[in-house]
Amino acid sequence: MNRNQSHEVMKKRTEKRKHRDELRREYDFSKLGKGVRGKYTARYKAGTNLVLLSPDVAERFPNDRSVNAALRKLLRVARRPVRKPS
């Protein structure tokens, strides 16, 4: 492989990497608003588990209490023994 061929190989890899680093068109950062640095730091340090709900799920729950209540009900149902049909 001569020097020109080596340069072409490196050029192709670099071009692929640049293409891969580009953001997709569907990312619209204008809708996100301004981020807040360290917004959840205190909760993280306290050991709170933060969970991001999908938008369709978040629509059904007005606050963290309602999410926790629903999850606790689900846990109770999951613990119940399965009844076999008679």
C-alpha positions as CSV (number, residue, x, y, z in Angstrom):
1,M,0.0,0.0,0.0
2,N,1.5,3.3,-1.0
3,R,1.2,6.6,0.8
4,N,-1.8,7.8,-1.2
5,Q,-3.8,4.6,-0.6
6,S,-3.1,4.9,3.2
7,H,-4.4,8.5,3.2
8,E,-7.6,7.4,1.4
9,V,-8.2,4.6,4.0
10,M,-7.8,7.1,6.9
11,K,-9.9,9.7,5.1
12,K,-12.8,7.2,4.7
13,R,-12.8,6.3,8.4
14,T,-12.8,9.9,9.4
15,E,-15.7,10.7,7.1
16,K,-17.7,7.8,8.6
17,R,-17.0,9.0,12.1
18,K,-18.1,12.5,11.3
19,H,-21.3,11.2,9.8
20,R,-22.0,9.1,12.8
21,D,-21.5,12.0,15.2
22,E,-24.2,14.1,13.6
23,L,-27.5,14.5,15.4
24,R,-30.6,13.1,13.8
25,R,-33.1,15.5,12.1
26,E,-35.9,14.6,14.6
27,Y,-34.0,16.1,17.5
28,D,-35.6,19.5,18.1
29,F,-33.7,21.2,20.9
30,S,-35.8,24.3,20.6
31,K,-38.6,22.4,22.4
32,L,-36.4,21.3,25.3
33,G,-35.9,24.7,26.8
34,K,-32.9,25.6,29.0
35,G,-31.4,22.9,31.2
36,V,-30.6,23.4,34.8
37,R,-27.2,22.2,36.0
38,G,-27.4,20.0,39.1
39,K,-31.2,20.0,39.3
40,Y,-31.3,16.5,40.8
41,T,-28.0,16.4,42.6
42,A,-29.4,16.5,46.1
43,R,-31.9,13.7,45.4
44,Y,-29.1,11.6,43.8
45,K,-26.9,12.1,46.8
46,A,-29.8,11.1,49.1
47,G,-30.2,7.8,47.3
48,T,-33.5,8.6,45.5
49,N,-34.0,6.6,42.4
50,L,-35.0,8.9,39.5
51,V,-37.0,7.4,36.7
52,L,-37.9,9.1,33.4
53,L,-41.5,8.2,32.4
54,S,-42.5,8.0,28.8
55,P,-44.8,10.9,27.8
56,D,-47.8,8.6,27.4
57,V,-47.3,7.1,30.9
58,A,-46.6,10.5,32.5
59,E,-50.0,11.8,31.1
60,R,-51.8,9.3,33.4
61,F,-50.0,10.3,36.6
62,P,-50.2,13.8,38.0
63,N,-47.4,13.4,40.6
64,D,-44.9,11.1,42.2
65,R,-47.5,9.9,44.8
66,S,-49.8,8.6,42.2
67,V,-47.0,6.7,40.4
68,N,-45.8,5.2,43.7
69,A,-49.4,4.2,44.6
70,A,-49.9,2.4,41.3
71,L,-46.6,0.6,41.6
72,R,-47.4,-0.5,45.1
73,K,-50.8,-1.9,43.9
74,L,-49.0,-3.8,41.1
75,L,-46.5,-5.2,43.6
76,R,-49.4,-6.5,45.9
77,V,-51.1,-8.1,42.9
78,A,-47.8,-9.7,41.8
79,R,-47.3,-11.2,45.3
80,R,-50.6,-12.9,45.3
81,P,-50.5,-16.7,44.8
82,V,-51.9,-17.8,41.4
83,R,-55.2,-19.7,41.8
84,K,-55.6,-22.7,39.7
85,P,-59.0,-23.1,38.0
86,S,-61.1,-25.8,39.6
